[in-house]
Amino acid sequence: MEEQIIEGSRFRKGLFAKTKVVFCERFDETSDIWNLDEHEHPFLEVMYFLNGGARVHSCGSELSLSVFDVVVYPENQPHHEEVDLSRTQEVVCLGFEIPANSGLDKIYRLTDFDSTLKWLFIELHRQFKSDNPDRHYIVEHLTHLLLFYLKNALESLENIEDPIRRVILYMHDNISKSLSIEKLTNIAHYSASYLNRRFKEETGNTPLNYLKQIKMNTAKKLLENNSLDLLNIAQMVGFEDPKYFSKIFSETFGLSPTAYRKKLTSHQ
Protein backbone atom coordinates (compact mmCIF):
# COMPACT_ATOMS: atom_id res chain seq x y z
CA MET A 1 0.00 0.00 0.00
CA GLU A 2 1.27 3.47 -0.85
CA GLU A 3 2.78 5.41 2.03
CA GLN A 4 0.71 8.38 3.07
CA ILE A 5 0.10 10.90 5.78
CA ILE A 6 -3.43 10.26 7.01
CA GLU A 7 -5.38 13.46 7.32
CA GLY A 8 -7.64 14.12 10.29
CA SER A 9 -9.39 16.92 12.07
CA ARG A 10 -7.59 19.64 13.98
CA PHE A 11 -6.94 19.59 17.71
CA ARG A 12 -9.93 20.87 19.61
CA LYS A 13 -9.81 24.34 21.14
CA GLY A 14 -8.78 24.39 24.77
CA LEU A 15 -6.53 21.38 24.25
CA PHE A 16 -3.85 22.43 26.72
CA ALA A 17 -6.06 22.95 29.76
CA LYS A 18 -5.50 20.35 32.49
CA THR A 19 -3.59 18.01 30.19
CA LYS A 20 -1.80 15.31 32.17
CA VAL A 21 1.22 13.17 31.23
CA VAL A 22 0.18 9.57 31.93
CA PHE A 23 2.99 7.74 30.13
CA CYS A 24 6.60 8.82 29.63
CA GLU A 25 9.34 6.39 28.61
CA ARG A 26 12.56 6.41 26.62
CA PHE A 27 13.56 2.93 25.48
CA ASP A 28 15.59 0.98 22.92
CA GLU A 29 15.42 -2.33 21.07
CA THR A 30 16.20 -4.31 24.24
CA SER A 31 13.20 -2.99 26.19
CA ASP A 32 10.24 -5.15 27.14
CA ILE A 33 7.93 -2.13 26.77
CA TRP A 34 7.41 -2.77 23.03
CA ASN A 35 3.89 -3.95 22.23
CA LEU A 36 3.87 -5.10 18.61
CA ASP A 37 0.37 -6.56 18.71
CA GLU A 38 -2.60 -4.45 17.68
CA HIS A 39 -3.62 -2.27 20.60
CA GLU A 40 -5.05 1.13 21.50
CA HIS A 41 -4.78 3.62 24.35
CA PRO A 42 -7.40 5.74 26.15
CA PHE A 43 -4.96 8.68 25.88
CA LEU A 44 -3.22 10.60 23.09
CA GLU A 45 0.07 8.83 22.32
CA VAL A 46 3.02 10.45 20.55
CA MET A 47 6.24 8.62 19.73
CA TYR A 48 9.54 10.20 18.55
CA PHE A 49 12.10 8.03 16.76
CA LEU A 50 15.58 9.06 17.92
CA ASN A 51 16.99 6.03 16.14
CA GLY A 52 15.70 3.24 13.93
CA GLY A 53 12.23 3.22 12.46
CA ALA A 54 8.98 1.32 12.08
CA ARG A 55 6.03 0.67 9.87
CA VAL A 56 2.66 1.52 11.40
CA HIS A 57 -0.62 -0.14 10.43
CA SER A 58 -3.96 1.38 11.32
CA CYS A 59 -7.42 0.97 9.82
CA GLY A 60 -6.11 -0.44 6.53
CA SER A 61 -3.46 2.24 6.02
CA GLU A 62 0.31 2.22 6.52
CA LEU A 63 2.92 4.80 7.49
CA SER A 64 6.68 4.40 7.21
CA LEU A 65 8.62 6.02 10.09
CA SER A 66 12.31 6.78 10.38
CA VAL A 67 14.80 8.87 12.38
CA PHE A 68 13.41 12.32 13.35
CA ASP A 69 9.83 11.17 12.70
CA VAL A 70 6.94 11.54 15.15
CA VAL A 71 3.79 9.44 15.02
CA VAL A 72 0.63 10.77 16.66
CA TYR A 73 -2.00 8.25 17.75
CA PRO A 74 -5.42 9.63 18.74
CA GLU A 75 -7.23 8.23 21.72
CA ASN A 76 -8.69 4.72 21.22
CA GLN A 77 -7.22 4.37 17.71
CA PRO A 78 -6.33 0.69 16.99
CA HIS A 79 -2.81 0.33 15.60
CA HIS A 80 0.28 -1.81 15.58
CA GLU A 81 3.92 -1.25 14.67
CA GLU A 82 6.31 -3.43 12.73
CA VAL A 83 9.74 -2.87 14.32
CA ASP A 84 12.97 -4.74 13.60
CA LEU A 85 14.24 -5.28 17.14
CA SER A 86 17.45 -6.87 15.83
CA ARG A 87 18.56 -3.36 14.79
CA THR A 88 19.24 -0.26 16.86
CA GLN A 89 16.03 1.44 17.94
CA GLU A 90 15.47 4.31 20.32
CA VAL A 91 12.24 6.16 20.94
CA VAL A 92 10.66 8.55 23.39
CA CYS A 93 7.00 7.67 23.90
CA LEU A 94 4.60 10.02 25.67
CA GLY A 95 0.95 9.65 26.63
CA PHE A 96 -1.28 12.67 27.30
CA GLU A 97 -4.64 12.51 29.04
CA ILE A 98 -6.68 15.38 27.62
CA PRO A 99 -10.00 16.02 29.43
CA ALA A 100 -11.77 17.39 26.36
CA ASN A 101 -10.29 14.76 23.98
CA SER A 102 -7.81 15.79 21.28
CA GLY A 103 -10.37 15.92 18.47
CA LEU A 104 -8.10 13.85 16.21
CA ASP A 105 -9.57 10.78 14.56
CA LYS A 106 -6.72 9.51 12.39
CA ILE A 107 -2.99 8.88 12.71
CA TYR A 108 -0.40 11.43 11.60
CA ARG A 109 3.29 11.28 10.86
CA LEU A 110 5.38 14.42 11.33
CA THR A 111 9.05 14.95 10.47
CA ASP A 112 11.11 17.11 12.83
CA PHE A 113 13.22 19.09 10.37
CA ASP A 114 14.69 21.62 12.84
CA SER A 115 15.06 19.37 15.96
CA THR A 116 12.62 21.46 18.02
CA LEU A 117 10.42 18.47 18.74
CA LYS A 118 13.44 16.28 19.50
CA TRP A 119 14.57 18.67 22.23
CA LEU A 120 11.07 18.89 23.70
CA PHE A 121 10.59 15.12 23.81
CA ILE A 122 13.99 14.50 25.42
CA GLU A 123 13.68 17.34 27.93
CA LEU A 124 10.13 16.47 28.90
CA HIS A 125 11.21 12.88 29.56
CA ARG A 126 14.26 14.02 31.54
CA GLN A 127 12.24 16.35 33.73
CA PHE A 128 9.44 13.82 34.22
CA LYS A 129 11.96 11.25 35.53
CA SER A 130 13.99 13.72 37.61
CA ASP A 131 13.92 14.33 41.36
CA ASN A 132 13.57 18.07 40.87
CA PRO A 133 10.97 19.30 43.42
CA ASP A 134 9.67 21.74 40.82
CA ARG A 135 9.46 19.15 38.07
CA HIS A 136 5.64 19.24 38.03
CA TYR A 137 5.64 22.86 36.87
CA ILE A 138 8.41 22.28 34.33
CA VAL A 139 6.68 19.20 32.91
CA GLU A 140 3.41 21.13 32.67
CA HIS A 141 5.12 23.95 30.78
CA LEU A 142 6.97 21.58 28.41
CA THR A 143 3.76 19.63 27.80
CA HIS A 144 1.90 22.76 26.75
CA LEU A 145 4.81 23.81 24.54
CA LEU A 146 5.06 20.39 22.87
CA LEU A 147 1.33 20.21 22.22
CA PHE A 148 1.43 23.74 20.81
CA TYR A 149 4.12 22.71 18.30
CA LEU A 150 2.26 19.51 17.42
CA LYS A 151 -0.98 21.43 16.92
CA ASN A 152 0.68 23.89 14.53
CA ALA A 153 2.46 21.11 12.64
CA LEU A 154 -0.72 19.09 12.21
CA GLU A 155 -2.74 22.09 11.08
CA SER A 156 -0.07 23.00 8.52
CA LEU A 157 -0.51 19.54 6.95
CA GLU A 158 -4.15 20.35 6.25
CA ASN A 159 -3.32 23.57 4.40
CA ILE A 160 -2.32 21.96 1.11
CA GLU A 161 -4.64 23.69 -1.35
CA ASP A 162 -1.84 25.83 -2.75
CA PRO A 163 -0.06 23.80 -5.49
CA ILE A 164 3.44 25.00 -4.53
CA ARG A 165 2.91 24.13 -0.87
CA ARG A 166 1.49 20.78 -1.95
CA VAL A 167 4.68 20.07 -3.92
CA ILE A 168 6.91 21.10 -0.99
CA LEU A 169 5.01 18.87 1.43
CA TYR A 170 5.23 16.01 -1.04
CA MET A 171 9.02 16.50 -1.26
CA HIS A 172 9.36 16.30 2.52
CA ASP A 173 7.09 13.29 2.76
CA ASN A 174 8.96 11.40 0.03
CA ILE A 175 12.53 12.42 0.81
CA SER A 176 13.74 8.81 0.57
CA LYS A 177 12.58 8.58 -3.05
CA SER A 178 14.09 9.84 -6.28
CA LEU A 179 11.59 12.41 -7.56
CA SER A 180 11.47 13.65 -11.15
CA ILE A 181 10.19 17.00 -12.36
CA GLU A 182 7.44 15.05 -14.15
CA LYS A 183 6.22 13.66 -10.85
CA LEU A 184 6.22 17.11 -9.26
CA THR A 185 4.25 18.61 -12.16
CA ASN A 186 1.63 15.90 -11.65
CA ILE A 187 1.35 16.86 -7.98
CA ALA A 188 0.92 20.56 -8.81
CA HIS A 189 -1.15 20.03 -11.98
CA TYR A 190 1.15 22.52 -13.72
CA SER A 191 3.33 22.28 -16.80
CA ALA A 192 7.06 21.94 -16.09
CA SER A 193 7.84 25.48 -17.25
CA TYR A 194 4.99 27.03 -15.22
CA LEU A 195 5.91 25.02 -12.11
CA ASN A 196 9.54 26.15 -12.38
CA ARG A 197 8.48 29.80 -12.74
CA ARG A 198 5.91 29.73 -9.91
CA PHE A 199 8.19 27.74 -7.61
CA LYS A 200 11.08 30.14 -8.13
CA GLU A 201 8.82 33.14 -7.49
CA GLU A 202 7.77 31.72 -4.11
CA THR A 203 10.99 30.07 -2.93
CA GLY A 204 13.80 31.68 -4.92
CA ASN A 205 14.81 28.27 -6.23
CA THR A 206 13.83 25.68 -8.81
CA PRO A 207 11.92 22.61 -7.61
CA LEU A 208 14.81 20.19 -8.15
CA ASN A 209 17.38 22.47 -6.48
CA TYR A 210 15.00 22.97 -3.57
CA LEU A 211 14.58 19.19 -3.32
CA LYS A 212 18.36 18.74 -3.34
CA GLN A 213 18.70 21.25 -0.48
CA ILE A 214 16.09 19.34 1.58
CA LYS A 215 17.90 16.06 0.99
CA MET A 216 21.35 17.46 1.82
CA ASN A 217 20.18 19.29 4.96
CA THR A 218 18.46 16.11 6.14
CA ALA A 219 21.66 14.15 5.43
CA LYS A 220 23.60 16.60 7.64
CA LYS A 221 21.21 15.89 10.51
CA LEU A 222 21.46 12.15 9.94
CA LEU A 223 25.26 12.32 10.06
CA GLU A 224 24.93 13.39 13.71
CA ASN A 225 23.83 9.81 14.40
CA ASN A 226 27.05 7.76 14.45
CA SER A 227 25.19 4.45 14.30
CA LEU A 228 24.06 5.19 10.73
CA ASP A 229 26.56 4.34 7.99
CA LEU A 230 26.84 6.37 4.78
CA LEU A 231 24.95 3.80 2.71
CA ASN A 232 21.96 3.97 5.08
CA ILE A 233 22.02 7.76 5.08
CA ALA A 234 22.30 7.91 1.29
CA GLN A 235 19.28 5.62 0.92
CA MET A 236 17.28 7.56 3.50
CA VAL A 237 17.58 10.71 1.37
CA GLY A 238 16.92 8.97 -1.94
CA PHE A 239 20.38 8.04 -3.28
CA GLU A 240 21.04 4.41 -4.21
CA ASP A 241 24.67 5.16 -5.09
CA PRO A 242 26.64 6.30 -1.99
CA LYS A 243 29.46 7.65 -4.19
CA TYR A 244 27.04 9.93 -6.03
CA PHE A 245 25.55 10.96 -2.69
CA SER A 246 29.03 11.88 -1.40
CA LYS A 247 29.70 13.86 -4.59
CA ILE A 248 26.50 15.93 -4.24
CA PHE A 249 27.09 16.42 -0.49
CA SER A 250 30.65 17.65 -1.16
CA GLU A 251 29.46 20.03 -3.89
CA THR A 252 26.80 21.42 -1.53
CA PHE A 253 28.82 21.87 1.66
CA GLY A 254 32.49 21.78 0.58
CA LEU A 255 33.14 18.69 2.74
CA SER A 256 32.58 15.00 2.13
CA PRO A 257 30.07 13.26 4.44
CA THR A 258 32.96 11.48 6.18
CA ALA A 259 34.87 14.72 6.71
CA TYR A 260 31.72 16.45 7.98
CA ARG A 261 31.10 13.68 10.52
CA LYS A 262 34.72 13.88 11.71
CA LYS A 263 34.32 17.63 12.11
CA LEU A 264 31.21 17.09 14.25
CA THR A 265 33.04 14.57 16.41
CA SER A 266 36.01 16.89 16.94
CA HIS A 267 33.70 19.60 18.30
CA GLN A 268 31.94 17.35 20.81
N, C-alpha and C positions, 0 to 999 in steps of 0.2 A: 504493500500500500504506500502511496506517495506520502512523503513527510510533509507535515503541515503544522502551522500554528492554529490551534482551535480557537475560534473567536467566541467570546461570551459577553455578558453584560458588564457594565462598569460596577466598581465597588459602590455600595450604598453610601449615601450621605451619613455623616456621623459615625463613620467606621471606627475612628480612633478612640472614641469614648469607652472607658472601662474595659479595654482590650487586655486580656490576660495571657501571658506565656504559659502554656500547659505542657509543652514538650520542648526540650532544648538539648541536643546531643551533637557532638562532633565525633565521627567514627570512620574507620577504614575497612579494608577488605577482610580483616580478621575478626571483625566485630560480630557478635551474635544478635545484634539489633536488627539486621537486615530481615525484612519480611518480603519474600519474593512471590508469595501467593497473592491472589486477588484479595484486596481488602479495602476498607474505607475508614475514615476518621470522622468523629462528630465535630472536629475543629478544622480551621483552615491550616493546611500544611504547606510549607515552602521548603525546598531543598536546593542547596547550592553545591555544585560540583567543583571542589577545589582541585580534584584530580580524578582521572578516569572518565567514566561516562556510563550511559544506560540507554535502553530503549523502553519507552513507557507505552503501555496499552490501556486504553480506556474507551469504552462504549464504541468499539469497532474502529477506532482511530489509533494512530501511532505517532509518537514524537521521538526523535533521536536527540540525545543530550550528550554534551561533551564538557570539557574544561571551560569554566567561566559561564556556564549555563545555570539558570534557575528554573525549576518547575514549580508551578503553583497549582495545588490541588484544592478545589472548593470543598466545603463541608459535605460529608456523606456521598462523595463521588467515587464509585468503584474504580479501582485501578490496580495494575501490577507492573513492576519493573523487571526487565531482563538485565542482569548485571553480571559481568564476567569477574567472579571473585578470585580467579587465579591471577588477575592483573591488579596493579596498584589502583586503589580507589580511596578517595577521601571526600567526605561530604559534611556539611553542616545542615542539620535538619531541625526546623522550628515548627511548633504548633501554636496557633493563636486562637483562643476562645473569644469570639466576638459576639456580644450580647444581641446585636441586631442582625446577625448573619452578614456575611460578606457581600451577598448579592451576586456572586459569581456562580455560573452553572456549568462551566466547561473548563477544561485544563488549558493552561498557557505555558509556553516556554519563553523565557526572556534570556537575552545574552548581555552580560555585564561588560560593556566595551571600555568603560573608564575605571573599573575596579571599585566604584563607590559601593555597590552592593556587597562585594567581597569584604570590604572593611567592616561594613555594618553587621554582616552575619558573624564574622569572627569576633568582633568586639562585643556584640550582644551575648554570644556564647560565653566569652571570657568573663564578662561581668556577672552573668547569671550563675556561673559556677564559683565565683569568688567569695571570699569571706568579708568583703567590704561591707561595713554596717549600713552604708548608704546605697548599696547595690540595687535596692528596690526602685529608688528614684531614677538611677542611671538606666536600668533595664526598661523602665517605663518610657523614658525619653527616647532611647534607642529604638524601642518598639514602634513608637509613633513616627519616628524619622524613617525607619525601614518601610513601614506601611505606606507612608507618604510617597516614597520613591517608587514602590511597587504600583501604587495607584496611578501615578503619572505615566509609568512605563506601559501599563496595561491599556490605559486610555489612548496613548499614542498609537498603539497597534490598531485601534479601531478607526483612526483617522487616515484611511488609505484611499480616499476618493481621488486625490490629486495624482495624476499619472507618474510624475517624477518621484513623488514620495513613495508610491507603490513600487517603483523600480528600485529605489534605495533600500526599502525594507526587504524586497526580494533578494537583493545582493547580500544583505546581512544574514538572512535566513538560509541562504544557500552558499555560504562562504567556502564550504568544502567541495564545491562542484566547479567545473570549468564552464563558465557562462559565455556564450557568444553574443554578439550584438544583435543577431537575429532573434535570440531568445528574449532579450531585453525589449526589443521593439514589439514583440508579441504581448509582453506584460503591459506595456504602455499603450498599445494600440496606436502607435505612431510609425511613420516611415523612419528609416535609419537616419536620414539627413535631418528630419524635423526633431527627432529625439536628441541627436547630438547638439543641435542649436538650442533647444529648450533646456537641456540638461546643463549646458555650459552657462547659459544665462542665470540659472538658479544656483549652481554650485561653483562656477569658475573652472570647471574641468569637464572633460569628455566622460561618458559613461565607463569606458574600459579603463581609463586612467584612474578614475574614482574607485573602481572595483579593485584595481591593483593596490591603491593606497590602503583600502580596507584590509586586504589580504596581508600586506606587509606589516601594517600596524598590529594586526592580530598575531602575526608570527612573532613580532617583538615581545608581546606579552607572553606567548607560549614558551619562548626561550627562557623566561624566568623560572620555568619549571624544569629542574635538572633531570627529572625522571623521564622526560620525553626526549627521544632521539630525533635527529634531523629528518629522518624518513617519516616518522609519525607527524611531525610538525608540518612538513611539506604537504602531506596528504590531507591534513586537517584544514589547510587553506587552499586546497584544490590543485596541487601540483603532484603529478605522478612521478616526475623525474626530479630527484633531490638536487642533481647538479644544476638543472635549469632554475629550480627554486633558489639555490645559492647565488646564481648569477643575477637574478632579478633583485634579490635582497641586497647584494653588494652594490648594484647600480643605484638602488634607492637610498641606502644609508651610508655608503662608502666603507662598509665593513662586511666581511662575510658573516654568516650566522654563527660560525664557530668563534670567530674573533669577538663578535658582539657578546656572546655568552661568557667568554673569558673576561671581557671588560666588566660585565656585571658582577662576576665572582670576585674580581680584584677590588671592587668598591664595597663589598659586604663586610 
